[in-house]
Every structure is written in structure tokens, then in C-alpha cells.
Amino acid sequence: MDVSKELRQKIIELYKSKNYNVTKLATESGLARSTIDSFIGRGNKTKTITIRTLLHICEALKIQLKDIFNYDSFKEFGSTNYPKSKEISESLYLSTAVRQRIMNIRTSQKIKIKQISDDSNVNYSTVRSFMKGEKETITIEKLYKICKGMKIDLYDFFDDPLFLNVKDETERRETKKVKESSKKLDALV
């Protein structure tokens, strides 16, 4: 399955059902219009979309991440019985939630990162660096392959309490920049 093509079609369906155009979707999502255009607009289409960008689009459409995958075209394995995470009260950054969900599934299946890499046909260093937090985000295509390797649909992957109140990593980066700037100012004073 071409997950980008399917996802593109679902996003277009959803934003049209809300009487949005690309400009409105960009405004509501806080993303640059060029970002939206490059994935769903006219002209040269970007094949990939990060989970971060998808989170912003889902928030603009007022749906949860899991809901964008609640279509037959995304359901290859049927319902899976992987354990769900416990309800958490605090918000998680999206990449942290994705890592934790992969870790929970890995633990329940007793599989190693190397096996996930082999089964999903995603480069071992890519999976490892994302899981270690060295890489902040991952494309939906790579996550799809990882999920396929673990035999879980994207809907079931995101249908977990970890994703009920996720937030974007941009906030973490901005906080880090503010702290670094503050340290530099303190050093000058």
C-alpha cells in the first residue's frame, strides 16, 4: 500500500468535508501553506509527511491521530490485542508517545530493534536513532513500515491513551532555545 497516497486522499476528503481549502487548513494547523501544498496541493508533491505535520493537520481538522487511519484501506491486520498503555495525566511529546508505544509493543512481543528493522525493512540505524531519541521525528511512511513489521495497523497503534493529549516537539525546542539564550545572557552579565 502507498500510505502517502492513501493519507493524502483522506486528508483531502476531511478538509473538504469541513469546507476548508489549502489556505484555511494551513492557517488552522499553524503550518506553512507550502508545507500543506507540498503534500496535498498541486504541483510537486512530497511523498513523505512527518508525524509532527500530521498531528498539526489532525488538530486543525479537530480529529485525533488515530481517526485519520480509521478506514479500511489502512486496516491490514484486523484488530490486534496489544496491551494498551495506562491512562496518563500529563501530556507527552508526540515523539515520546510514539517511542513509548513502540517500546510497549516490543515488550509484549519480546522483540528487539534489530528484528523490527529486519521485519519492517527500515534501516536499523534509523529505527535505533529514533528509539534512542537522537532523531526527533519520523515520517509516517517509516512508522507505517515499522507498524507493519510489528503486525499492527496505524489505527490500532494510535488508539492508545498515550496519544490522547500529545503535544508538538516545537514547544520543547523553543523552551530549549530560551534556556540556552538565558544561559548566554547570564554569562555576559
N, C-alpha and C positions, 0 to 999 in steps of 0.2 A: 504494500500500500504506500502511496505517496502521501505521507502525513501532512506535508506542507500544503499540497493541493486541496486535500480534504478540509484542513483547518481554514485555509483561505476562503473556501466556499461557505463554511459555517459562519465565519466572521461576517462575510458579505450578507448572508441571509439575515443574521441577527441585527446588524446595524441598519439594514433596510427596513426590517420589521419595526424598528424604533424611529423610522423616518429620519435617520441620520444620513449625512453624506460624509465623505472622507474628511473634510474640514471640521465638521461637527465632532466626528469620532476623535480626531486629533486634539481638538480643544478639550473635550470631555476627559480624554485619557491623560492629558498633560504631555503627550508625545509630540514630537515634531511631525508636521504633515508629511514631510519627506520620508519619515520612518514608516508611517502608515502607507503612503503611496508605494514605497519600495516593496512592501509585502502584498498589499491587496489592490493597489491602484493600477493605473495604466502605465505603459512603458516597461522598462526593465524591472522585472520582479525579482526580489531577493528570494532565494529558495529557503533561507533559514529565518527563524524567529526565535528569540531567546524567551525563556520562561518569564523573565522580568517584563519584557514588552507585552507578552500575552497577559500577564497579571494586570497591567495598566488597561489593556483593551477590555478585559473582563470587568474590571471595576467601572469603566465608562459605560459598559452595556448593562451594569448592575446585575451581574451573574457571578457565581463562584467559578473558580478554575475548573472544577470537576464538570460543571454544566456544559462547558464548550465541547466536552468529549462524550456527552450523553446521547450518542447517535449510533445506530447500528454499524456504520462504516468504521467506527473506532473500537468496536467490540469484537475481538477475535477469540478471546479465551473464555467467554461467558463469565459468570460470577465466580470470583475467587474467594477463598475463605482465609485470607491472610489476616492475622490479628490486627486490629485497629489500635492506634495509639490511645493512651488515656487522655481525657479532656485536660487541656491546659488553660490556665487563666491568663498568662501573658502572651503577647504577640511574639511571633518568631519572624525572623527574616526569611524570605522565600527560599533562598539557597540553603539555609539551615534546615528548614522544614523538608526540603527535597532530600538532603543528605540523611536526615533522621529517618525518613520514610524508607529510603533505600536500605539503610542500616537495619531497620526493623524487619524488612522482608528478607534481607541476607541472613539475619539471625534465625528467623523462623525456618528458612530453607537450609541453613547451615552451609552457605556457600561463600567463597572468597571473592575478592575483587577480580582476581585473575580469571576465575570461572565466569563471572559476569561479563568481563571483557570478551572472552572467547565466545560465549553464547550470544552476545549481542553484536559482535563484530564492530565494537567500538574500541579504538586504540587503548591499550592498558594504561598508558601514561595520562590520557585524557580522563579516564574514569578515576584513576588514583589521585590525580591532582585536584579534581573536583571534590572527591570524598575527603581529602585532607584539608580542604578549604583554601588551597593555593590558587584555585580558579573560582571566581565569584559566581559565575552563572554558567548555564549550559543551554544549548539550543534544544528546542522541542524535538527536533529530529533525533538528536543523540539520546535524549531522555526516552523517546519512543522506542528506540532500539534497545536501550537498557531494560525498559519495562518488558519488551517482547522477549528478551533473553531470560528475564525472571518469570515469564509467563503470566504477566498481569496487564490488564488493559489500562490505558491512561485514565479512564473514568474511575476505575477502582483504585488506582494509585492516588489520585487526588481526593477520593472520597474517604477522607481521614480527618480526624479532629485537628491534626497538625496544621491543616490548611484553612481552618475556619477564620482565622484572624491574622493572616500573614501580612508582612509589610515589605516594602521595597528596600533593597540594599543601598539605594541612593542616599537615604537618610543616614545610614551607617558611614558611608564615605564622607558625607558632608560633616558629620559630627567629628570624624577623624581629622578632616582638614581644619576645622575650627580649633580643635585641641592642639594640632601641630602649629597653627598660626599663633595661638595663645602662648605656647612654649617659646616660640621665636621672639615674640614681643617681650615676654618676661626676661629672656636672655639679653635683650637690648637695654632693658631698664636697669 
